[in-house]
Amino acid sequence: MSGRPGVMGYTDRISYRPGDDVTCYVSTPAAEWSARLVRLLALSIPSAGVRRRVAPVPGVAPITRPGVVQETIAGSSVRVDGFPSAGPDGLTVAVAVMPTRPGADAQAVLAHWDGTAGWTLGLAADGRARLVVGTAAGVAELVAGAPLVSGCWYELRASIGGAAGAAVELEVAACGTFEADRVVLPRSAPARAETRLPGDPLPPRGVPLRWGRRAESGEGDERYDGRVENPVVVGRAGARGDRATLAGHPDVVAAWDLAAGIGPGGVSRTGQVVDAGPYGRHGTAVHHPQRAVTASGWTGDVTDFRFAPAQYAAIHFHRDDMTDCGWRDPAVLRLPSGLPSGVYALELTDTDGAADTVPVFVRPAGDARPARVLLVLPTNSYLAYGNDHVGVDSPRTQVWTQQVPALDDFELFRDAHRELGYSLYEAHADGTGVCYSSWRRPLLTLRERAYDHNAPVWQFTGDMQLVDWLDRSGIPFDVATDRDLHREGAGLLAGYPVVLTGTHPEYPTLEMLAAYEEYAATGGRLCYLGGNGMYWVTGVDPQDEQVIEVRRWGGTQAWLAEPGEYHLGFTGQQGGIWRFRGRAPQKTFGVGFVAAGNPGSGAPYRRVAHDPATDWVFDGVRARDFGADGVSGGAAGLEIDSAAPPLGTAAEAIVLATSVGHDDDMLEARENFNMTSRVLGGGRNPRVHADLVLVPRAGGGAVFSAGSIAFAGALRELDGDVSRLLGNVVRRFASGAPVLDEPG
């Protein structure tokens, strides 16, 4: 869609049914914006001569609204509403902290502060522990000790008297185990500082107690990067004892237990911080601060947080966390009750000439007769790559692609709006990996104009090539999403003779993998049309299914989870790649990830199966080597998969074709070799190839696997060999005819 950047929006859910209300949130500096609903049939790919095709939806009036510039407040925190102010006896606060950017600026760990009154406990701009108290005679401020060391645990203890002239004390001491601390700290006596209140303390008015920031927005928010463990507040100055003792003090105000709620299924309520004290002053987490992280007492003996909750009684705040934009003034558009399933979009325009396209995925109505084909759109992958800035930020990607990014106005606009959150391929400001991604924000990478360092088309734009091919081929189809499959399992697939995946279904949940296997094992026919699929262990927030989680280790990865933090907080499952959980994709799909490269390292397939039982697959395929020219280079390209019997490829699997001609820019996946090697590229490494595989299953079921992300890019010509081959497979699968021809 043409138009300069400036307007952007997001919807409230990942998928809808006919008759549902689509709630849309829009930001624009223009006086007015409007949205019309269209069906997307093809997205423009200028480099390949592919033209955009959309169809208006009759009977749906456009939405028009006044423009508003929406504010997005990034930075995770915890809010404790209704928290009482200190009384005449003052208060004592004790908390363990592990800062990850001390010295970056002033940072609030705990704050009951309204701008002039209350108190703040945290770090000074130079990284030292700091306490600030507002009084009738001005602000009292203390700093104690040396600057804190990044990645190491300290206990902060503050005592604030209740009247003018009373003592104010701040104490800081190292408290982490050898394993929990990033470096070894000298064990020394606590550092202390003391002063007297210049006036009576002023109670803050109408504000919550906050963890991880001093204010909600604007100047002086003092966002914190680092961890907090089990704070305790006692309504009496000078209370003594460790935090466990203080939690039982008769004047305890609150004693939060970050181990509470940890069970066999992970952190049961990810959005709640439990107060184990007598008043139940529970906190509400904002923007998903990270849970299931090691605390000060972690010994390294247990690396699964579910079996040592006390050693994981911590929460990690990042100043750039963002999982819900929280925009206001929503607009609602009702989908027609008879709307066919498909990929739709809200086309946004404003009076300044800006434009945006927000995808809307529509499932069939609950009582509709299913089409013969279901396309499952890999929306978890869309989330994982959402708002990816790697191509701009990382010099390594420029080496990988062998080109400097060419950024247009839209990309510069996207790059400038980092408050919209990051992808799961990036790091926070403190260097830790981003492990959560949310739908509740504009995902500017789900736009046809989005530059991606991986290929001319990627993720959503790549999957729209399948939508385009199905539509032009005259094959009726329905669509569903990863969210739907996660929620409904194999029951979602059961009514369809054929199920297609997208081009890069990299982030399945356990429920999704189980659904695909059950479908194929009970007579279903599955077409895996991508590469590097079914790869990362992915979890869905049990309280908010618009948010997913990964913990990276052991795979070909952008970052590595911290020691002891390989398990997902959402589910308790061990993270990393499914291969190391006994669910290598070869078991269900016949192939699994083997190599990745840039578009220039793609290659054609070469037919290797000549059994008459599979001749039908190649009906009309004219060349021995086919798929040499696609939108993203050779049809076997970008990220490719191959058969591997040791990893689970069944003996019945038939390798129909194998890619030939990769160069050394197509590099073997790191999990496939145990020691470094000079021979990783496809030019000299025989393991670097994609396999086109057919796997007959019991009961008439079957799996066809393309083993390549770039495969869909070779479908643009309907009379091309790749298009003919896929058409043969989809139509044969849909017909119910046997997968293998009988002799004669």
Number of C-alpha atoms within 10 A of each C-alpha: 15 11 15 16 19 21 25 22 22 25 22 16 16 21 21 21 21 18 14 16 15 20 14 20 22 25 22 23 17 18 12 15 24 18 24 18 25 20 22 21 21 23 24 18 17 11 9 13 10 15 11 15 12 15 11 13 15 10 9 14 12 13 15 15 15 15 19 17 14 18 13 18 20 23 26 25 29 25 22 20 15 11 18 16 20 25 15 14 17 21 24 27 26 28 23 26 29 30 27 23 21 25 18 15 15 21 30 27 29 24 25 28 25 19 15 16 20 23 28 26 27 27 27 24 16 16 23 20 31 27 28 23 24 25 21 15 13 16 18 18 20 21 24 22 17 12 16 24 21 19 20 24 28 24 23 26 26 27 25 28 24 23 19 15 13 19 18 26 22 27 22 26 20 24 20 24 18 16 17 23 23 15 12 12 15 7 9 8 9 15 16 17 17 16 15 16 25 18 18 18 29 23 21 20 14 12 20 21 26 25 29 31 29 29 23 17 15 8 8 14 17 25 26 32 29 26 27 27 28 25 27 27 26 26 25 24 23 20 20 15 11 13 20 12 11 23 25 16 19 11 16 20 25 25 29 23 21 27 25 18 18 25 16 13 15 22 26 19 16 22 20 19 23 21 22 19 19 13 11 13 20 21 22 19 21 21 24 27 24 21 25 29 23 30 29 28 19 24 17 15 9 13 19 22 29 23 13 18 23 21 25 26 25 26 27 25 30 28 23 24 28 27 25 22 22 13 19 14 14 14 16 14 19 13 19 16 11 12 16 18 24 20 22 21 21 25 19 24 26 25 16 17 14 19 22 27 26 21 23 22 20 25 22 21 18 9 6 11 10 17 17 19 25 24 22 21 27 25 27 29 23 24 26 24 23 26 27 26 21 21 18 20 12 11 11 12 18 16 10 14 18 12 10 13 15 9 14 13 11 19 21 12 15 22 18 10 14 16 17 24 27 28 23 25 19 21 17 16 15 19 12 16 21 27 25 26 29 28 23 22 25 24 25 25 24 20 17 22 21 20 22 19 23 20 20 21 25 25 25 22 22 25 27 24 27 24 24 19 22 19 14 13 12 8 15 13 22 20 22 26 21 24 23 18 23 21 14 14 21 20 13 16 25 17 17 21 22 30 28 23 23 29 32 30 26 24 28 26 24 17 17 22 20 16 21 21 18 18 26 27 19 15 18 27 32 29 22 25 25 28 33 27 29 29 24 25 26 30 27 24 21 18 12 11 16 20 21 25 27 28 27 29 20 15 19 20 15 14 19 17 19 14 13 20 22 24 24 28 28 25 20 21 21 22 25 25 26 22 22 14 12 11 19 22 25 22 20 25 30 33 36 30 30 25 29 28 24 21 24 18 24 35 29 27 27 19 19 16 16 11 12 13 15 17 13 16 21 21 13 15 19 11 13 14 18 23 26 19 16 24 25 28 24 28 31 40 33 27 29 33 30 29 29 20 14 9 17 20 23 20 9 11 20 21 20 23 22 22 29 21 18 26 18 17 20 28 23 26 20 16 16 13 10 7 7 8 8 7 13 21 23 24 17 13 17 13 16 28 28 33 29 26 25 26 25 22 20 12 11 18 22 28 28 26 28 31 36 35 30 33 33 28 29 25 27 20 13 14 12 17 23 27 23 19 19 21 20 18 22 23 15 17 26 17 12 15 11 14 22 17 13 9 7 5
